[in-house]
Amino acid sequence: MNYNFDEIINRENTNCIKWDLRESVFGRADVLPAWVADMDFRTPDFVMNAIREKAEHEIMGYVFRPQSFFDSVRDWLKRRNGWQTDSKDMVFTPGIVPALNFSVEVFTDKGDKVVIQPPVYTPFFGAIKDHERELIENPLVEKDGYYTIDFEDMERKLANNAKMFILCNPHNPVGRVWTKEELLQIGNLCVKHNVLIISDEIHCDLVFKPNKHIHIASLSDQIAQLTLTCLAPSKTFNMAGFATSIAHSANSEILKKFNSFIERYHLNMGNIFGNIAFEAAYKYGDDWLDQLLDYVKANMEYVEAFLKENMPEIRTRKNEGTYLMWLDFKAFNLKDSDLNDMLINKAGLGLNSGIMFGLEGKGFMRLNVACPRATLEKVMKQLLTIK
Ligand SMILES: Cc1ncc(COP(=O)(O)O)c(C=O)c1O
């Protein structure tokens, strides 16, 4: 079946964050939004049909998650990435940001050091600071728009009594998909210094060939024994509104401790539609995802070519993964508030300011290209007005 990602669907007045919170986020409701990380594409038919079928039953009482819920993601991981997992090593989580916060609560104490790699997804900072843990930064190193890890700095920080490392793979916002060599180095350093790895792999399906997603826990038994991996179909299939995800650990003690938090607060009910949607997505999603990846990749190539031809002062690099492009506006030499103001008020665009992802994001903006090409063309046309 051929899916139509060109279709424009009006999302206004649906309480969707991306379109309906523009006024409060950007100060005006008429910006063209390309910020929050969801897609303007229809959630796939096989997910919606499963939801419709459940809705038709018209009894929405208490439910449990059947074995097939966990088997669907186990089979998906094996099929897509060659990672053999066991369904018994997985537990439900009501979203990945909650799972990051629970992990910090469960596995560290107040004042403990937790290491992250900015520029990185904003809630990583909150997951540490909001629980009064010490935020330790191992900033990524940028060269010509390509980001790598400063392993010497990382080892110093891990060795200085760090308790936890939160990995973002693929990395939001810089679009890297960490290689096997990089992941082995990260994993082995964490093993050496006995630092727990919380691996946020929410973007793991959004990887462009020839890059390949590698689950850090798949690399060795030692690494697996100190890793909790967070996974979800929410980014992949545009279904974040279900808040249904899982955490995996081959270490039964880690998993038990983590799950006891979820059970203590009775968070494991989740929601009836999330369960159904999750399973349908992982069971039937291959073809849809392959087509989505082609479309998003072409969108990225379009943006790259457009900028190169019309605004070479805005620099960007080919993404290895995610549908979020990281645009370098440093040539404009503007304060971040002025850059933001220019994009909102001159170009009429709603992008994420790079500074949200840490100080390393100064002079950058994050652009979400998971939208119909016609929308993206409008974004680029409006961007031209800042020239
Ligand atoms: C790296 C990363 N983790 C987690 C999330 C959100 O996860 P959830 O909606 O399941 O809380 C996002 C959304 O953009 C993300 O980019």
The ligand as a Gaussian input file, in Angstrom:
#p B3LYP/6-31G(d) Opt

LIG

0 1
 C       14.871000      12.100000      23.243000
 C       13.416000      12.152000      23.609000
 N       12.960000      11.468000      24.662000
 C       11.659000      11.474000      25.024000
 C       10.729000      12.226000      24.317000
 C        9.305000      12.253000      24.744000
 O        8.897000      11.041000      25.268000
 P        7.463000      10.841000      25.879000
 O        6.491000      11.624000      25.057000
 O        7.229000       9.361000      25.795000
 O        7.514000      11.303000      27.306000
 C       11.173000      12.966000      23.205000
 C       10.227000      13.814000      22.458000
 O       10.595000      14.652000      21.694000
 C       12.535000      12.925000      22.846000
 O       13.004000      13.602000      21.779000

